[in-house]
Amino acid sequence: MTAPDSPGGVELRPMRWWDIEPVLALEAELFAQDAWSAGMLWAELAGATGPAPTREYVVAEAPGEVGLAGYAGLGVAGDTGEVMTIGVAGAHQGTGLGGRLLARMLGAAGAFGCAAVMLEVRVDNEPAKRLYRRFGFRQVGVRRGYYQPGNRDALVMRRELATEAASGPEPTRENVSVRAVKGEAVNGGGREDG
């Protein structure tokens, strides 16, 4: 299913096995030495299926373009979601796609019944930090030397979801449309590039 609105013609849809290779190509472009392996992506994607999924992964496609415009993933443990990764191709950075992907992950977290969402972002990734703050994330800690190579620190950020239920309809996987997390890139994050 695609997002109800698709600014710039970019559509969001669930990630499938045939998206692994294009995601790996984008991983290599955005995260270089910190790129996820095919095995990591397969394992994450496996958690998005079955009778009790604990993952939500989406890709962004731009009609007529080769490759993906972006992708994002969320993992859930108990009542907490974690934005695992967000990546946006260079041609689509600054278009709002990273924000759409993040909003989709927040909607998925709500659909999973999460009370909060966590993420990590490189301490020097100002664009990503601005994005996350705009979406209501607050710093709750620091992980020293989290990003390699370079031994860069990560900010741990959190957003509570419980207050959203009182202020409007609960987001679902189907009704969320909308920039980046467990790695880095907007250009840098948990893994973000938006």
N, C-alpha and C positions, 0 to 999 in steps of 0.2 A: 504494500500500500504506500502511496506517495503522500507527501504533506498536502493539506488542503490548498495551500497557496504555495506558489513556487516562484518567488522573486527572481528575476533574471533568467527564468526558464529552468532553474536548477531544482530538481525534484529529489526528495528524500524517500528512501525505501529500505526495508530490512536487508541486511547483508546476507548473502548466500555464499555457498562454497565456491562458486565461480568468480566471486569478487576477491578471493584471497590473493591471486597474482597481481591484480591492479592495486590492491591495498599495499602489498609488499613493495611495489614500485614507488608508490607515494611515500611509504615509510622511509625508503632509502633516500628519496629526495629531501624529505623534511627533517629526518632525525639522524641521518648518516650512521655513525658508529653506534648509536643507541637504538637503531631500528629493531623492531620486533622480528622474530623469525617466523617462518611458515608454521612451525609447530606451535608456537605461542598463539598465533591467530586461529589455528584449527581448534586448539583447546578452548579458547574464549568463545568461538562460534558454537562449539558443541554445547556450551552452557546456556545457549540461547534457545535451545530446542528441547523437546520432550515434555513430559507431563508436569514437571516442576522447574521451569527455567529460572536461572539466577543471573542471566545476562541479557542485555539488549544492545545490539550492534546495528548501525544503519550506515548506508552509503549515500552520497550525493552525486547525482548525475546531471550533466548539462547536455541537452540534446545536441547532436552533431559534433560533440567533442570526443576525442579519443582519451581513454583513461577516466578516472574519477575526479570530481571536483572536490571531494572530501569524504570523511568518514568519522564516526564516533562510536564509543562503546561505554557501557555502564555495567558494573558488577554489583551484586546485592548480597549482603550477608546480614541476616536478621532484619532489623528495621533500618539499616543504614545502607545507602547506595554510595558507590564510588565511581566517579567519572574516571575511567581507565585510560582513555585516549580520545583526543580530537585532533584531526589533521585537515588542513585546507590547502589545496594546491595553490601555488603562487599566483596564478592568473585569477583566482577567486578570493584572495586575501583582501580585506578591506571592503568587501561587498555585503557584509552582514551574514554570510553563510556560517561562520563560526558561532555566531549568536543563535542562529536557527538550530544548529546541531546541539548546542548546549541546552537550549530550551527543550528540544526533543528528549534529551537525556533526563532533564528534570521532570518532564511529563511521564517518562517511563518509570522513574523512581516513585512518583506518586501512584502510578498504576500498580507497582509492586507493593505498595503500602509502606514505603519508607517514611520515617520521621525526619531524616536528615540526609544530606548528600555531602560527601567529602571529596577533596581532590588535592593534588600536589602541583605546585608551579615553581619553576626556577625563580629564585630570588631576584635575578636580573631581567626577568621577562616582563617589562612594564606593560606592553600592550595586553598580554594575557591577564595580568593582575587587574588592570582597569576593567576588562571584560567581566571577570569574575565578580568584582565589587559591584559593577552595574547590575549583575544578576543576584545580588544579595549575599554573596559569600563573604565571610569574615575570617581573618587569620586566627588560628587557634594554636599554632605551634611552628617549629622549624625542625627539619631533618637535615642534620649536618652531613655534607658530602654525599648527598643522595644521588645527584646526577654525575654520571661518568661518561666519557673522560672529563677531566677538568675539576673534579672534586667540588662541584657547585652545590650550594645549599638549596633546599626546597622549602617553600612556605607550605604549611598544611592549612587548608581553608575548609570551612564548613558553612553549610546553609541549612537552616531548619525549614522543614516543609509543613509542620503541623499548623502553623498560623495561616497558611494559605486556604485551608478548608473553610475557615470562618469568613474569609474575604471573597469567596467566589467558588465557582465549580472546581471540583478536583480534576486536575489534568489526567488524561488517559493517553495510552499509546496512540489511540486513533485521532484524538482531537488536538494534539499539540502540533503547531507549526512554528516554526520559527523560520558564536565565535569560539575554547579550546582545551588533554590532561593526562596521564601517567607516563610521561616522557618529556618531550618538549617541542616547541615550535610556535606562535602568533607573533613570533617564531620561537618557541621554546616551551611548557609544561606540566599537572600530573603528566600528560602528554598533550600538548595543545599546539595548534597552529591555525590561526583564524584570522 
